[in-house]
Amino acid sequence: MTPARRIVIVGGGTAGWLAANMLAQRWPDVTVTLIETPDIPTIGVGEGSTPTLRRFFETMGIAEAEWMPRCNATYKASIRFSGWSPQGPADYAHPFTTQVDLHTTDAFINNCRNRRMGRDVPTAPDRFLLNGALAATGKAPVAPANFPFRMAYGYHFDAALLGLFLREQAVARGVVHRAGRVVDAQVTPAGDVSSVITDDGETIPGDLFVDCSGFAGLLIRGKLKVGFESFRDNLFNDSAVVLPTPMDRPPPVETLATALSNGWCWSIPLTNRFGNGYVYSSDHLSADAAEAELRAHLGLGEDAPAARHLRFNVGQLQRHWAGNVLAVGLSQGFIEPLEATALHLVLGTVEMFMNDYERGDFTPRHAGDFNTRIRDRIERVRDYIVAHYKLNTRDDTDYWRQNRANTHLSAPLRHILDVWYRRAALSDALQRQNSLSHFGTESWHCLFAGYGAFPAATGPGGVDVDFHAAQGVDAFLHGCSLNFPDHADVLASMTKKAHATC
């Protein structure tokens, strides 16, 4: 069999245009039409990604010099957390792991094991991982041609500009762009969508539909009545207030996530500004109080720009693929942006769908298996985010105390916490879970060690060795970092070349 001849994507934005590019590249003989409401405001204050986005651009054959200057993008080697665990380190970094780290990860895990056994050894994640060393020295994670290891990194970018760039790329690949607002859809007796209807009365038929209509889920929830499972018992935050601030220094190579009174603030460096946002729980803080706290945190005066307020529902669909409709992006669910997993889940959803659709001879034969796996993937990402709150040691507000006391934890997360505090092998436990999350052994060790979340000491145990010192990790990472250029220099050179070709 062949793919559906007509694929209709309802909704644009980053998610819609990522899906359009992937579908058009995979099935070039299929007509892909994207219908986008032209007057929907975009936030555009700054967004971060995981290394998955780099793989997308490589697959599409799009060079960084082509898209990054257009989107005010910078490199992202790490996420730094500040103020989450006052009883542990003041802050810690979670760098993206690279091939180079194969030489140092064992030292990190062994030191964490010895720390759990009561030995006083260093366990700061960024002291063991190359991207941590690069972030500390303001270097771009872009390896020279003769560097024999593959680097992993993400990006910071203006999401509104990235959506526009991806639209140009998709249209160049043959995607049909239609401006209009979808207001209804026709559904067959078998439960498939046959067409969508725009506000000017036009009917647009299709064989396969991708719902990128945001939280509304116009097709998947509105017409097919697929249920939604809330994560509110696990994750309290449901609101955000966002504000840009000027770029007053060379852009850092990491995102900053700072704990505030009833949530946390992101600070994302773009080439032209910082994108900042306060993610908080409306049950614990009003919108006005959240804005005031964000302004104070950023040191903004009365002449600062107006803030934007957002509300969101944390959770996921009971089915992400129903009939001939696939939900992608906010329509399929949302997990707060603490570890920048939004685009990672978008790309993973579309790629997994295309594989299963082809595997089922372009029928929904494997929709059940797909739904099980994508739901599990999202739940495991949720678990990793929940652990940030469960492990906090703040005691300044009810919000943080209630997060720490929260007992609404999944069985897999309970098992991970139990294994860690029993001093058992975390790597073995994660392998037994067969988790689809991209948060593996190194990431979980970064979280526990970064928080200083170790079992209470019962006396010295383990091997009396500091593997960081014994294996010369500092010297090794310093030597590796000498191969990498200054972040600001790379961005300036990229921008200069982009202007020269205009």
C-alpha positions in Angstrom: 0.0 0.0 0.0 1.0 3.7 -0.3 0.7 6.5 2.2 -2.5 8.6 2.4 -2.5 10.8 -0.7 -3.7 13.9 1.2 -2.3 14.9 4.6 -3.9 17.9 6.2 -2.2 19.6 9.2 -4.5 21.8 11.3 -2.4 24.5 12.9 1.1 25.8 12.4 3.6 27.1 14.9 6.9 25.2 15.5 5.1 21.9 16.0 3.0 22.1 12.9 5.9 23.2 10.6 8.3 20.6 12.1 5.7 17.9 11.3 5.1 19.3 7.8 8.8 19.2 6.9 9.2 15.6 8.3 6.2 14.3 6.4 7.0 16.0 3.2 10.6 14.7 3.2 9.5 11.1 4.1 6.7 10.9 1.6 7.5 13.3 -1.2 4.6 12.0 -3.4 2.0 12.9 -0.8 0.2 16.3 -0.9 0.7 17.9 2.5 -1.5 20.9 3.3 -1.1 23.0 6.4 -3.9 25.3 7.5 -2.8 28.1 9.8 -4.7 30.9 11.4 -2.9 34.1 10.4 -3.8 36.2 13.4 -2.7 34.0 16.3 -0.2 35.9 18.5 3.1 34.2 19.1 5.1 34.4 22.3 8.6 34.4 20.8 10.4 35.2 24.1 12.9 32.4 23.7 12.8 28.6 23.8 15.4 25.9 24.3 15.8 22.4 22.9 17.5 19.1 23.5 20.0 17.6 21.0 17.1 16.0 19.1 16.5 19.3 17.2 20.1 19.2 15.9 19.4 15.7 14.5 16.2 17.1 12.8 18.2 19.8 11.0 20.9 17.3 10.0 18.3 15.0 8.5 16.8 17.9 6.6 20.1 19.0 5.3 19.8 22.4 6.9 23.1 24.0 8.1 23.2 25.9 11.4 24.6 28.9 9.5 21.4 28.9 7.5 18.8 29.0 10.3 20.5 30.1 13.5 21.1 33.8 12.5 17.6 34.0 11.2 16.2 32.9 14.6 18.5 34.8 16.9 19.7 31.4 18.0 22.5 30.4 20.4 24.1 27.1 21.4 22.9 25.2 24.5 25.4 22.9 26.2 23.7 22.7 29.6 20.9 23.7 32.0 21.9 25.3 35.2 19.6 25.0 38.2 19.8 27.6 41.0 18.2 27.6 44.4 16.3 24.3 44.1 18.0 22.6 47.0 19.5 25.0 49.6 20.6 22.1 51.7 22.7 20.8 48.9 24.9 22.8 46.4 23.8 26.4 45.7 23.3 25.5 42.1 24.2 22.7 39.7 24.4 22.1 36.0 23.0 19.3 33.9 25.2 19.2 30.8 24.2 17.2 27.7 26.4 14.1 27.4 28.7 13.6 24.4 30.9 10.8 23.1 33.8 12.3 24.9 32.0 11.6 28.2 32.4 7.9 27.7 35.9 8.4 29.2 34.6 10.2 32.3 31.1 8.9 33.0 32.3 5.9 35.0 34.3 8.2 37.2 31.1 10.3 37.8 28.9 7.3 38.6 31.6 5.7 40.8 32.0 8.9 42.8 28.2 9.1 43.2 28.2 5.5 44.4 31.0 6.2 46.9 29.2 9.4 48.0 26.1 7.2 48.6 28.3 5.0 50.7 29.4 7.9 52.9 32.7 9.0 51.2 33.3 12.7 50.8 34.1 12.9 47.1 33.2 15.5 44.4 30.0 14.7 42.5 29.2 18.0 40.7 28.0 16.8 37.3 29.6 19.6 35.3 33.1 18.6 36.6 32.8 15.3 34.9 31.2 16.1 31.5 32.7 18.1 28.6 29.7 20.3 28.0 30.0 21.4 31.6 33.5 22.5 31.0 32.5 24.3 27.8 29.6 26.1 29.5 31.9 27.2 32.3 34.4 28.8 29.9 31.8 30.3 27.4 32.8 28.0 24.6 30.5 26.8 21.8 30.1 23.0 21.7 31.0 23.0 18.0 33.8 20.6 17.4 36.5 21.2 14.7 36.7 18.8 11.8 39.6 16.9 13.3 38.0 16.3 16.7 37.3 12.6 16.8 34.1 12.6 18.9 30.6 13.6 18.1 29.2 16.4 20.2 25.7 16.6 21.5 24.0 19.9 22.2 20.8 21.9 21.9 19.9 25.4 20.9 18.2 28.5 22.3 16.0 30.3 19.7 13.1 32.7 19.1 10.2 30.2 18.6 8.2 32.6 16.4 11.1 33.2 14.1 11.9 29.4 13.9 8.2 28.8 12.9 8.6 31.2 10.1 11.8 29.7 8.9 10.4 26.2 9.0 7.4 27.4 7.0 9.7 28.6 4.3 11.5 25.3 4.2 8.3 23.3 4.1 6.8 25.3 1.3 10.0 24.9 -0.6 9.5 21.1 -0.2 6.1 21.3 -1.7 3.9 21.7 1.4 0.7 23.8 0.6 0.3 26.6 3.0 -3.3 27.7 3.6 -4.2 30.8 5.7 -7.5 30.2 7.5 -9.2 29.2 10.7 -10.6 25.7 11.0 -13.9 25.8 12.8 -15.4 22.4 12.2 -14.7 19.0 10.8 -16.8 16.2 9.2 -16.5 12.7 10.7 -17.5 9.5 8.9 -19.7 6.8 10.6 -16.5 4.8 11.1 -15.0 7.6 13.3 -12.5 9.1 10.8 -12.2 12.7 9.9 -13.0 13.2 6.2 -12.6 17.0 5.9 -12.2 20.2 7.8 -14.2 23.4 7.4 -12.7 26.9 7.6 -14.4 30.0 8.8 -15.1 31.2 5.3 -17.0 28.0 4.6 -14.4 26.2 2.6 -14.2 22.4 2.9 -10.8 20.8 2.7 -10.8 17.0 2.4 -7.9 14.7 3.5 -7.0 11.1 4.1 -4.8 11.7 7.2 -5.0 14.6 9.6 -2.4 16.0 12.0 -3.9 18.0 14.8 -1.6 20.8 15.8 -4.3 23.1 17.0 -2.9 23.6 20.5 -4.5 23.0 23.8 -8.0 23.1 22.1 -7.2 19.8 20.3 -9.9 20.8 17.7 -9.9 17.4 15.9 -8.6 14.9 18.4 -10.5 16.2 21.4 -13.2 18.3 19.9 -14.5 16.0 17.2 -13.2 12.5 18.1 -13.8 13.1 21.9 -10.5 11.5 23.0 -10.1 12.0 26.7 -7.3 13.9 28.5 -5.4 12.7 31.6 -4.3 15.5 33.9 -0.9 15.4 35.6 -2.0 18.1 38.1 -1.6 15.7 41.0 2.1 15.3 40.0 2.9 18.8 38.7 1.3 21.8 40.3 2.3 24.5 37.9 -0.4 25.7 35.5 0.6 29.3 34.6 3.5 31.4 33.4 4.3 35.1 33.0 7.0 36.1 30.4 9.2 39.1 29.9 12.2 39.8 27.7 15.3 41.6 28.9 18.3 43.1 27.0 21.3 41.0 26.1 23.9 42.8 28.2 26.8 40.3 27.9 28.1 37.5 25.7 25.3 35.0 25.5 25.9 32.1 27.9 25.9 28.5 26.5 23.3 27.3 29.0 19.8 27.9 30.2 19.3 29.1 33.7 16.4 27.8 35.8 16.1 29.7 39.1 13.7 28.6 41.8 11.4 31.4 43.1 8.7 31.5 45.8 6.1 29.4 44.0 7.8 28.0 40.9 10.8 28.8 38.8 12.1 31.3 36.3 13.8 30.4 33.0 16.4 32.6 31.4 17.2 31.8 27.8 19.9 33.7 26.0 19.3 34.7 22.4 21.7 36.8 20.4 19.5 39.9 20.8 17.9 39.4 24.2 17.2 37.1 27.2 13.8 35.4 27.1 12.5 35.1 30.7 9.5 33.4 32.2 8.1 32.5 35.6 6.3 29.2 35.7 4.1 28.9 38.8 1.1 27.4 40.4 -2.1 29.6 40.4 -3.3 27.7 43.5 -0.3 29.3 45.4 0.2 32.6 43.7 -1.9 35.2 41.8 -1.0 36.4 38.3 -0.3 39.9 39.6 2.0 38.7 42.4 3.8 36.4 39.9 4.5 39.3 37.6 5.7 41.5 40.4 8.0 38.8 41.7 9.4 38.2 38.2 10.0 41.9 37.6 11.8 42.1 41.0 13.9 39.0 40.2 14.9 40.5 36.9 15.6 44.0 38.4 13.1 45.7 36.0 11.8 49.2 36.5 8.5 50.8 35.5 9.8 51.4 32.0 10.1 47.6 31.3 8.0 46.1 28.6 4.5 44.7 29.2 4.4 41.1 30.4 2.4 38.3 28.8 0.4 35.8 30.9 -0.2 32.2 29.9 -2.3 29.3 31.3 -1.7 25.6 30.4 -3.0 22.2 31.3 -0.4 19.7 32.2 -1.1 16.1 31.1 -1.6 14.1 28.0 -4.3 12.5 25.7 -5.5 9.0 26.4 -4.8 8.3 22.7 -2.4 10.3 20.6 -3.4 8.5 17.3 -7.1 8.0 16.9 -8.6 6.8 13.6 -6.9 8.8 10.9 -5.9 11.7 13.3 -2.5 12.2 14.9 -2.1 14.8 17.7 1.2 16.6 17.7 2.5 19.3 20.1 0.2 21.0 22.6 -2.9 19.2 21.2 -1.4 15.9 22.5 -0.4 17.2 25.9 2.0 19.4 27.8 4.7 19.0 30.4 6.1 22.2 31.8 9.3 23.4 30.1 11.7 22.6 32.9 14.0 20.3 30.8 13.0 21.7 27.3 11.3 18.5 26.3 8.5 20.0 24.1 10.2 19.8 20.7 11.9 16.5 21.7 8.4 15.0 22.1 7.1 16.5 18.9 9.9 15.1 16.9 9.7 11.7 18.6 6.0 11.5 18.1 6.1 12.3 14.3 9.1 9.9 13.7 7.5 7.1 15.7 4.2 7.6 13.9 5.8 7.5 10.4 7.6 4.3 11.3 4.5 2.6 12.7 2.3 3.9 9.8 4.7 2.4 7.3 5.1 -0.8 9.4 1.3 -1.2 9.2 1.2 -0.8 5.4 -0.1 2.7 5.9 -3.1 1.7 8.1 -3.8 2.3 11.8 -2.9 -1.4 12.5 -0.2 -0.4 15.0 -2.0 2.6 16.5 -2.5 0.7 19.8 1.1 -0.1 20.2 2.1 3.5 19.2 -0.3 5.0 21.8 1.1 2.7 24.5 4.7 3.7 23.7 4.2 7.4 23.3 2.2 7.6 26.5 4.9 5.7 28.3 7.5 8.1 26.9 5.6 11.1 28.1 5.1 9.6 31.5 8.7 8.9 32.0 9.6 12.5 31.0 7.0 13.6 33.6 8.6 11.4 36.2 12.0 13.1 35.7 10.4 16.5 36.0 8.4 15.5 39.1 11.7 14.4 40.7 13.0 18.0 40.6 10.1 19.0 42.8 10.0 16.0 45.0 13.7 16.3 45.9 13.7 20.0 46.6 14.9 21.1 50.1 13.3 24.6 50.1 11.3 25.5 53.2 10.2 29.1 52.4 6.7 28.5 51.1 3.8 26.0 51.3 4.4 25.4 47.5 7.8 23.9 48.0 6.8 22.0 51.1 3.8 20.5 49.4 5.9 19.5 46.4 8.3 17.7 48.7 5.5 16.0 50.6 3.7 14.9 47.4 2.9 11.2 47.4 1.2 11.1 43.9 4.2 9.4 42.3 4.2 6.8 39.6 5.4 3.3 40.4 8.5 3.7 38.2 9.5 6.9 39.9 9.0 5.4 43.3 11.3 2.5 42.3 14.0 4.9 41.1 13.9 6.8 44.4 14.0 3.6 46.4 16.9 2.1 44.5 18.9 5.3 44.9 18.4 5.7 48.6 19.0 1.9 49.2 22.4 2.4 47.5 21.6 -0.1 44.8 22.6 0.1 41.1 20.5 2.8 39.4 21.7 1.8 35.9 20.3 -1.7 36.3 17.0 -0.4 37.6 16.6 1.9 34.6 17.4 -0.9 32.2 14.8 -3.1 33.8 12.2 -0.4 33.3 13.0 -0.3 29.6 12.3 3.4 29.7 11.7 5.3 26.4 12.6 8.5 28.1 15.8 10.2 26.9 16.7 10.7 30.6 19.0 7.8 31.2 21.5 6.9 33.8 23.8 9.9 33.5 20.8 12.3 33.7 19.4 10.7 36.8 22.8 10.8 38.4 23.1 14.5 37.5 19.8 15.2 39.2 20.5 13.3 42.4 24.1 14.5 42.7 23.1 18.1 41.7 20.6 18.3 44.5 23.0 16.7 47.0 20.3 14.0 47.4 22.4 11.3 49.0 21.4 8.7 51.7 22.2 9.7 55.2 25.7 8.7 56.1 26.1 5.6 58.3 29.9 5.7 58.4 32.5 5.5 55.6 31.9 2.8 53.1 32.6 2.0 49.5 36.0 2.3 47.9 38.2 4.9 49.4 39.0 6.5 46.0 38.1 9.8 44.5 37.8 8.7 40.8 37.7 12.3 39.6 41.2 12.9 40.9 42.5 9.4 40.2 41.5 9.6 36.6 42.7 13.2 36.0 39.2 14.3 34.8 39.9 18.0 35.2 43.0 17.9 33.0 41.3 15.6 30.5 38.3 17.9 30.1 40.5 21.0 30.0 42.6 19.5 27.2 39.5 18.6 25.3 38.0 22.1 25.7 41.1 23.7 24.1 39.7 22.4 20.8 36.5 24.5 21.0 36.0 28.2 19.9 34.5 31.0 21.9 30.7 31.0 21.8 30.4 34.8 21.0 33.0 34.5 18.3 31.1 31.7 16.6 27.8 33.5 16.7 29.4 36.7 15.4 31.1 34.9 12.5 27.8 33.1 11.6 25.9 36.4 11.6 28.5 38.2 9.5 28.4 35.4 6.9 24.6 35.5 6.9 24.5 39.2 6.3 27.1 38.9 3.5 24.9 36.4 1.6 21.8 38.6 1.9 
